[in-house]
Amino acid sequence: MALKIYNSFTKTKQEFKPLIPGLVRMYVCGPTVYGPPHLGHARSYTDFDVVYRYFQYLGYKVKYVQNITDVGHLVGDGDDGEDKILRQAQKEQVDPYEIAYKYETIYFDAMQKLNILKPSISARATGFIPEMIDMIEKLIAKGYAYVTKNGNVYYRVHKFGSYGQLSNRKLENSLSGERIDVASDKENPEDFALWKTAEGGHIMKWKSPWGEGYPGWHIECSTLSKKFLGETFDIHGGGIDNIFPHHECECAQSEIANGKRFVNFFMHNNLVTINGTKMGKSLGNALTLEQLFNEFDPMYIRYYIIQFHYRSPMGISEDAIAKAGEQFEKIRETYNQIKELAGGKTAQIKSGEILEIFNNFIAAMDEDFNTPLAISELLKFTKFASQVVQNKDAKVASELLEAFGKISFILGLDFEDKKQKTNDNGNEEKLLAIIADVRNKLRAEKNYAASDYIRDQLATAGIVVNDKKV
């Protein structure tokens, strides 16, 4: 079967064909780093991590770009008001750059716990201000953007005839009244900010042809996607709450600035809801990942998330996560029994029943990454594997271990026994202590050649040895 993906542009499932054979270029809107990551982040980046993994499983080379919004994302997502990072900096009484770095670090740590692979490129918006200015200048030159007397730059929405193509909104239904305030210097209320003049005391600001200021939120993703993926690329991902205005504005900017179609596929994951209400930091009802990690194994949370199709809303309760955790532990236990029975050795899948279940699993993934259906096939695997354990069939166990390994990679589920992993880490620490002791003895004997050789070999494995006295 061919992989089919639901395209938010066409509102239909379409067979996926990359623009460049063998290469998938994918951009996903990253976090705004002004607060701790929450379950909404876990949901979005787990969903797209599965997409990233599945493309790799299919044999594609994937260039996956994610931005880090560390400037320009205003409260309410409108064109006036405070920058979210500046507001948090004032609240914590620290430099805004410190806020951005602090929460970026926390974000990546949380993603690692969820077994989310790092993107090919994670780009901070503040590192690409010159490229943003260049794109804004192109839009001004083409008459699609204008500079106001206040030094702000806005995009002329009415001039772009295709505005609303993604969200299916008409201009009369997308008034700026939906946002927090309407800036007084706009030609039309619907026009959105490309560049804002920095007021007195505004720390995050850069020189531009229009005076000192900072970029709007939307120009960031248009600039970064072009920088790393080209003028037209394969997939742009994000939450459905990004469709309007963010992704709609990206399309308007990019198609005019580049003179080409922006992206082939738009993919949008649905929201996390609590009692039927959207969950989010700005609404004050977000469950932070730190809170959840204190209660649950991160794999329970990941397993819970992928039980929902990425385009379906995801309700949340601690009881539901706990039940998902119980089910996951049964899978984990069975996997480790199979691993022990197979002696850790895998074998090519030949058994009819295993092959049938695995092919059904792949068919589910090919159908717009249908992880709920894929999970149902995983549960069939687990049931069959339990029978193999009872029968002590090592040959079939090796085939199951191979299948479990592929499923583990695609879904990003770590089935390894936690106790065994802890023991393995303990053994590594003991081994490093022995190596350190050997080096110390070699240095005491002034056998620096052998000592340096060990140090250099450790360095190639990412282990840095510092011989300087403290």
ZAMARGU-4260 file (C-alpha; in steps of 0.2 Angstrom, whole numbers, plus 5000, padded with zeros to 4 digits):
<rodrens>
0) 5000/5000/5000 | 5005/5018/4997 | 5006/5030/5011 | 4991/5042/5012 | 4990/5058/5022
5) 4976/5070/5025 | 4980/5087/5018 | 4972/5102/5027 | 4974/5111/5010 | 4963/5100/5000
10) 4953/5092/5015 | 4956/5075/5008 | 4968/5060/5010 | 4981/5060/4996 | 4995/5048/4992
15) 5011/5055/4998 | 5025/5058/4985 | 5040/5069/4990 | 5045/5083/4978 | 5063/5076/4978
20) 5063/5057/4977 | 5069/5048/4993 | 5069/5065/5003 | 5056/5071/5014 | 5057/5090/5020
25) 5046/5093/5035 | 5043/5109/5045 | 5034/5109/5062 | 5030/5124/5072 | 5040/5123/5088
30) 5037/5129/5106 | 5036/5147/5112 | 5048/5146/5126 | 5041/5156/5140 | 5034/5143/5151
35) 5036/5124/5156 | 5030/5112/5143 | 5013/5104/5145 | 5003/5090/5139 | 4998/5100/5123
40) 5017/5100/5118 | 5018/5081/5122 | 5003/5078/5111 | 5009/5088/5096 | 5027/5083/5096
45) 5024/5065/5099 | 5012/5065/5085 | 5024/5072/5073 | 5038/5061/5080 | 5028/5046/5074
50) 5027/5054/5057 | 5046/5057/5057 | 5050/5040/5063 | 5038/5031/5050 | 5046/5041/5036
55) 5063/5034/5042 | 5056/5017/5043 | 5050/5018/5025 | 5068/5022/5020 | 5066/5040/5017
60) 5080/5053/5022 | 5070/5066/5032 | 5075/5084/5035 | 5065/5089/5049 | 5065/5107/5055
65) 5057/5114/5070 | 5058/5132/5076 | 5060/5139/5093 | 5050/5155/5096 | 5060/5166/5107
70) 5054/5183/5102 | 5039/5191/5094 | 5025/5180/5100 | 5013/5192/5107 | 5000/5189/5121
75) 4984/5185/5112 | 4993/5181/5096 | 4987/5198/5089 | 4997/5213/5083 | 4997/5223/5100
80) 5001/5219/5117 | 5016/5211/5127 | 5028/5199/5120 | 5025/5182/5130 | 5043/5180/5134
85) 5046/5198/5140 | 5030/5197/5151 | 5037/5181/5159 | 5054/5189/5161 | 5046/5204/5170
90) 5036/5191/5181 | 5052/5182/5186 | 5063/5197/5186 | 5076/5191/5174 | 5083/5194/5157
95) 5071/5188/5143 | 5085/5179/5135 | 5087/5169/5151 | 5069/5165/5151 | 5070/5158/5133
100) 5085/5148/5137 | 5078/5141/5153 | 5062/5135/5146 | 5070/5129/5130 | 5081/5118/5140
105) 5067/5111/5150 | 5057/5108/5134 | 5071/5097/5126 | 5073/5088/5143 | 5054/5084/5143
110) 5054/5078/5125 | 5069/5066/5128 | 5060/5058/5142 | 5045/5055/5130 | 5058/5047/5118
115) 5055/5060/5105 | 5069/5061/5092 | 5077/5078/5090 | 5073/5086/5074 | 5087/5088/5061
120) 5087/5107/5064 | 5080/5116/5079 | 5082/5135/5075 | 5080/5149/5087 | 5070/5164/5079
125) 5083/5177/5086 | 5097/5169/5076 | 5088/5173/5059 | 5083/5192/5060 | 5092/5197/5045
130) 5083/5184/5034 | 5067/5190/5041 | 5071/5208/5037 | 5075/5202/5019 | 5059/5194/5016
135) 5049/5209/5023 | 5059/5220/5011 | 5053/5209/4997 | 5035/5210/5002 | 5036/5229/5003
140) 5045/5230/4986 | 5030/5220/4978 | 5017/5231/4986 | 5010/5218/4998 | 5017/5226/5014
145) 5018/5244/5020 | 5028/5254/5033 | 5017/5265/5044 | 5022/5282/5052 | 5026/5273/5068
150) 5039/5262/5060 | 5028/5246/5060 | 5027/5235/5045 | 5010/5226/5040 | 5005/5214/5027
155) 4991/5220/5015 | 4979/5205/5017 | 4966/5212/5005 | 4979/5212/4991 | 4982/5193/4993
160) 4967/5185/4984 | 4970/5168/4991 | 4969/5173/5009 | 4958/5161/5018 | 4963/5146/5006
165) 4968/5135/5021 | 4956/5140/5035 | 4941/5143/5023 | 4938/5160/5031 | 4932/5175/5021
170) 4939/5192/5026 | 4923/5198/5033 | 4923/5184/5045 | 4941/5186/5051 | 4941/5203/5059
175) 4954/5209/5070 | 4941/5210/5084 | 4945/5191/5086 | 4962/5197/5093 | 4966/5208/5108
180) 4967/5225/5100 | 4967/5233/5083 | 4983/5243/5080 | 4978/5261/5075 | 4991/5263/5061
185) 4984/5249/5050 | 4977/5252/5033 | 4964/5238/5037 | 4960/5229/5053 | 4964/5212/5045
190) 4982/5217/5041 | 4995/5208/5051 | 5011/5213/5058 | 5028/5209/5050 | 5039/5220/5060
195) 5035/5230/5076 | 5043/5246/5083 | 5051/5243/5100 | 5045/5255/5113 | 5055/5262/5127
200) 5062/5249/5138 | 5060/5235/5126 | 5075/5224/5128 | 5073/5212/5113 | 5076/5223/5098
205) 5086/5224/5082 | 5091/5237/5069 | 5081/5237/5053 | 5077/5249/5038 | 5062/5255/5048
210) 5070/5258/5065 | 5074/5247/5080 | 5061/5234/5083 | 5057/5215/5082 | 5048/5203/5070
215) 5030/5197/5070 | 5027/5179/5075 | 5021/5174/5057 | 5036/5180/5047 | 5047/5168/5058
220) 5041/5152/5051 | 5040/5158/5033 | 5059/5163/5034 | 5065/5148/5043 | 5056/5135/5032
225) 5063/5144/5016 | 5081/5145/5024 | 5082/5126/5028 | 5069/5118/5016 | 5068/5129/5001
230) 5054/5139/4993 | 5042/5124/4992 | 5043/5109/5003 | 5034/5093/5007 | 5025/5094/5024
235) 5021/5108/5036 | 5014/5103/5053 | 5006/5111/5068 | 4991/5111/5079 | 4974/5115/5072
240) 4974/5131/5082 | 4988/5137/5071 | 4978/5136/5055 | 4971/5153/5058 | 4979/5165/5059
245) 4997/5158/5059 | 4997/5146/5045 | 4986/5157/5034 | 4998/5171/5036 | 5013/5160/5032
250) 5005/5155/5016 | 5001/5174/5011 | 5019/5179/5015 | 5028/5165/5007 | 5018/5163/4991
255) 5021/5182/4987 | 5039/5183/4993 | 5044/5167/4984 | 5033/5167/4970 | 5029/5149/4972
260) 5017/5137/4981 | 5022/5137/4999 | 5020/5118/5004 | 5012/5103/4997 | 5004/5095/5012
265) 4998/5104/5028 | 4996/5092/5043 | 4987/5097/5059 | 4985/5088/5075 | 4970/5091/5086
270) 4969/5098/5103 | 4970/5092/5121 | 4954/5095/5130 | 4949/5095/5149 | 4931/5094/5152
275) 4928/5098/5134 | 4938/5114/5135 | 4954/5117/5125 | 4970/5115/5136 | 4983/5128/5135
280) 4996/5139/5145 | 4986/5155/5141 | 4970/5148/5148 | 4978/5143/5164 | 4973/5125/5164
285) 4988/5116/5156 | 4995/5101/5164 | 5013/5103/5164 | 5024/5088/5160 | 5034/5090/5176
290) 5018/5087/5185 | 5014/5071/5175 | 5031/5064/5176 | 5030/5065/5195 | 5015/5053/5193
295) 5018/5042/5178 | 5032/5034/5168 | 5034/5045/5152 | 5031/5030/5142 | 5013/5029/5149
300) 5010/5046/5143 | 5017/5043/5126 | 5007/5027/5124 | 4991/5036/5130 | 4994/5050/5117
305) 4996/5038/5102 | 4980/5029/5106 | 4971/5044/5098 | 4973/5048/5080 | 4982/5064/5078
310) 4967/5072/5070 | 4955/5067/5084 | 4953/5078/5100 | 4961/5070/5115 | 4952/5071/5132
315) 4963/5069/5147 | 4961/5062/5165 | 4974/5054/5177 | 4963/5038/5178 | 4964/5036/5159
320) 4983/5038/5159 | 4984/5026/5173 | 4974/5013/5164 | 4985/5015/5148 | 5000/5013/5159
325) 4993/4996/5165 | 4991/4990/5147 | 5008/4996/5142 | 5016/4987/5157 | 5008/4971/5150
330) 5015/4974/5133 | 5032/4978/5141 | 5032/4962/5152 | 5027/4951/5137 | 5041/4959/5126
335) 5054/4956/5139 | 5048/4938/5141 | 5050/4936/5122 | 5067/4944/5122 | 5073/4932/5136
340) 5066/4917/5127 | 5074/4922/5110 | 5091/4925/5119 | 5090/4943/5113 | 5092/4936/5095
345) 5080/4942/5081 | 5075/4933/5065 | 5067/4937/5049 | 5048/4937/5050 | 5042/4921/5041
350) 5027/4914/5052 | 5011/4918/5044 | 5002/4924/5059 | 5016/4936/5064 | 5017/4942/5046
355) 4999/4945/5044 | 4998/4955/5060 | 5013/4965/5056 | 5007/4969/5038 | 4990/4975/5046
360) 5001/4986/5058 | 5010/4994/5043 | 4993/4996/5033 | 4986/5006/5048 | 5001/5017/5047
365) 4999/5020/5029 | 4982/5025/5031 | 4986/5043/5037 | 4996/5037/5052 | 4982/5028/5061
370) 4990/5024/5077 | 4974/5018/5086 | 4972/5004/5073 | 4991/5001/5074 | 4990/4999/5093
375) 4976/4986/5091 | 4988/4976/5080 | 5001/4978/5094 | 4989/4971/5106 | 4986/4956/5095
380) 5005/4954/5094 | 5006/4954/5113 | 4992/4941/5115 | 5000/4930/5102 | 5017/4932/5110
385) 5010/4927/5127 | 5005/4910/5119 | 5023/4908/5112 | 5030/4911/5129 | 5019/4898/5136
390) 5025/4886/5123 | 5043/4891/5125 | 5045/4892/5106 | 5062/4901/5104 | 5062/4901/5085
395) 5045/4910/5084 | 5051/4921/5099 | 5065/4928/5088 | 5053/4933/5074 | 5042/4941/5087
400) 5057/4951/5094 | 5061/4957/5076 | 5043/4963/5074 | 5042/4971/5091 | 5058/4980/5087
405) 5051/4988/5072 | 5035/4993/5080 | 5045/5000/5095 | 5055/5011/5083 | 5040/5017/5073
410) 5029/5021/5088 | 5043/5027/5099 | 5038/5015/5113 | 5052/5009/5124 | 5048/4991/5129
415) 5064/4988/5138 | 5063/4982/5157 | 5066/4997/5168 | 5075/4987/5181 | 5087/4979/5168
420) 5090/4997/5161 | 5094/5003/5178 | 5106/4988/5181 | 5114/4991/5164 | 5117/5009/5169
425) 5125/5003/5185 | 5136/4992/5175 | 5142/5006/5164 | 5146/5017/5179 | 5156/5002/5187
430) 5165/5000/5170 | 5170/5018/5169 | 5176/5018/5187 | 5188/5003/5182 | 5194/5012/5167
435) 5197/5028/5177 | 5207/5018/5190 | 5218/5010/5176 | 5222/5027/5168 | 5226/5034/5185
440) 5239/5019/5188 | 5246/5022/5170 | 5248/5040/5174 | 5256/5036/5191 | 5269/5025/5181
445) 5271/5040/5169 | 5265/5029/5154 | 5256/5044/5147 | 5255/5036/5129 | 5244/5022/5135
450) 5234/5034/5146 | 5231/5047/5132 | 5226/5033/5121 | 5212/5028/5133 | 5207/5046/5135
455) 5206/5048/5116 | 5196/5032/5114 | 5183/5038/5127 | 5182/5055/5118 | 5176/5046/5102
460) 5162/5038/5112 | 5157/5055/5119 | 5165/5053/5136 | 5176/5068/5140 | 5190/5065/5153
465) 5197/5081/5162 | 5214/5078/5169 | 5216/5095/5176 | 5218/5097/5195 | 5203/5107/5202
</rodrens>
